[in-house]
Amino acid sequence: MSHHLPDTRIPAPCIVDTGVIVNKLDMRRLLSDLGRVHYMYTHGDKVVSEGEGDVIEVFANPQRSTLVANSALYLNVYSFDYIELKQSSQQETCFDLMQEGMCLRLIPRTTPLQERREKTFNASAIEAMMEQVLSAKWDAEIDDDCSDSF
């Protein structure tokens, strides 16, 4: 005799400002928008390291390490069991990346919108600079051509 369970689908979680994220893809998406952060690395209740830095890369690879050095953070979601999303007593968003009694807490110093504006501004500035360089090069080539004809 076989029993058939009804085909019920459990809805995907909806996490707003607080909650626990265990899915590696969700962890990666959440961390990818971070730019400048204050970080604090703790083991138990002891602060091991603390500072400010920029999230340079977020990736998912079980063969690679998470690295924090020289004000740069390279975050591997496989380095952590889960992320606990919460609000600090100062109403700051905290991303607690947890792994067996250790926690890498990230507190954003910029918002995703600020980061996008900064990247757009930097791309526009580089584009304008390249136009100036190319224009100057063309002007120099035209000047060389004109001086050769005399």
N, C-alpha and C positions, 0 to 999 in steps of 0.2 A: 504494500500500500504506500503510495507516495503522497506527500503533502505539498501543496503548492502555496507559497506565500504570495500575497498580492504584490504586484509590481509597483512599489512605492518609491518615489524619488525623494531623497532628502535634499532640500535646497542648499545651495552654497552659502557659507557663512557671510554675514554682513557685519563688518567691524568698523565702528565709528569712534575714533579717538582713543579707545581703550580696548584691549583684547590680546589674545595670543595667536600668533601666526606660525603655523608649522609647515605649510606647503612651501617648498623651496622656490617655486616659480613666483608665488606671492611675496615671499621674502625678498627676492631679487627685484621685483617691480617696486616694492615699497622703498628699498634702499637706493635704487637707481636715481631717484629725484633729489637725493641729498647733495649738498654742495659743501659749504663751510660748516663744520661741526665742532662742538666741544666734546671731547671724549674722556671717559674715565674707565680704566680697566681695573676691576676688583676681583679678588679671590676671597670668597667668604665676605667678611666685613672689612677686609683690609684693602686700601687703595694701593695698587701696585704701580700704576702710571696714570698721568692725567695731562691733557694739553688741548691745543686747538689744531685743526688740520682740515684739509680738503679731501673729500671722497673722490678719488681719481678713477677707480674702477670697481664695479660690482659684478661678480661672476659666480658660476656654479660649476666647480670641478673638484671631485673628491681627491685628486692627486696634488692639488696646490694649496698653499697656505694663505691665511689672512695676514697681511703685513701692515704695520703701523710704524712709520719711521719718517723723519725729516718733514714733518707736518703733512704727510700724505698717507691716505688710507686706501688700501687695496683689500676689499671685503669679499671673502668667499663664503657664500651662504652654507656650504658644506662644513664650515668650521663651527657651526652653531646648531643646537637642537631646535631652537625656536626663538622668535622675537616676541617680547612682551611690550606692547604699546601702551603707554600710560602718560598721565599728566603729573608734572612735579608740583611741589607745594607753591612754586612761583608761577604756576600755570604754563610751564614750558612743556612741549611735547618731548617725551623721552622714548628712545628706541633701545630697549635692553636686549642685547644679543646674548643668549644664555647657552652655556656649555658646561655641564658637570660642576656646578659650584663657582664657575667663573662667569663674569658679566662684563661685556664691553658696552657701556652706556654711551649712546650718541644723542646729543642735544643739538638740533639744527640751529645755526646762526643766520641762515637765509631761508627763504621760502622757495618752492619750485618755480614760481612766477619770477622772482628776482633772479634766479639762476638762468632762466630762459632769456630774460632781458639782457643779462650780462653777456651770455653767449652770442646773442644777436648783435649786441653792440660791438663785441670783439670781432665778429665776422665782418661787420660793416666797416669797421676801422681798418682791418687788414685789406679788404677789397678796395677801399679808397686809396690806401697807401700803394697798392699794386698798380692802380690806375695812374697814380702820379709817377711812379717809377717807369712804367711803360711809356707814358707821355714824354717824360724827360729823355728816355732813350731814343724815341722817334725824333724828337727835336734835335738831339745831337747828331743823329744819322742824316737828317735833312741839312743841318748846318755843314756837315762834312761833305755831302754831295754838292752843295752850293759853292763851297770854297774850292773844290776840285775843278769846277767848271771855269774858273777865272784864270 
